Amino acid sequence: MESRETRQVNEFKLVDDQGKEYTVFEYQVGTEKPSLKWIKFGPTSFRLSDGTAVDKIDDNTFRTLDKVLHRQQP
């Protein structure tokens, strides 16, 4: 039987309107197959490095309770 777990799948930088940088981690619920392939089962969630939940508005814009954050351009 496979067990579902939440795993970090991505990490990227965001910046607020005052220029302060934040690291955001993307998590997915899924399971690891014997082939070590990660199979996604649930929705994606985002959190700041301190654990604060972040809502995705679009691919480049995210929101916390008190800030709007934008993905940094390389």
N, C-alpha and C positions, 0 to 999 in steps of 0.2 A: 504494500500500500504506500502511496506517495503522500508526503506531508507538505502542506502549504506553508510557506514562510514569506516574510517580507524581506526583500533584498535591495540594497542600494545598487542602482544600475547606471547612474550618471551623476556628474558633479559639474557645476558651472558657476560663473561669477555674474552677479547683478549689481546695479548701482542705483541709489535713490536720487531724488532731484537735487540734493545737496552735495552729491558726489561721493557719498560714503559707500564703500564696497561691502558686499555680502556674498557668502558662499551658500549656494543652494544645492541640496541633494535631492535626486529623484529616486523614488522607491517604487517597486512593483511587487505585487503578491503573485507567487508562482511556486513552481516546484522544479527540482533538478532531476532530470532523467538520468538513467545509468550511463548514458553517453556524455554526461556533464553539460548537456544543453539545457538552458534555462527556459522553461515554458511558462508564459504569463497566464494568470487566471483572473486577476482582478484589475481594478483601475490603478492608474498611476497617481502617486501623491508626491508632494513636494514639501520640504522642510528646510529652514535655515540651519546652520551649524549648531545653534543652541536648542534646536528641537521645535522652534516656533513653526506652526503650520503656515504654508504659503499657498494661495489660490492662483491658479493659472488663468489669466485673462486671454492671452493669445501666446504664440510661440516666443514673443519678445517682451511680454509684459506680465508681471506677477504682482500680487497684492498681499500685504499683511494687514492686520487690523488698523494700523496707523500710517502705512507707507505704500506708495506705488513704486515698484522696482522694475528696472529695465535691463535687459540682457546687454552685456558689454559687447561692442563690436570689436573683432580682432584687429 
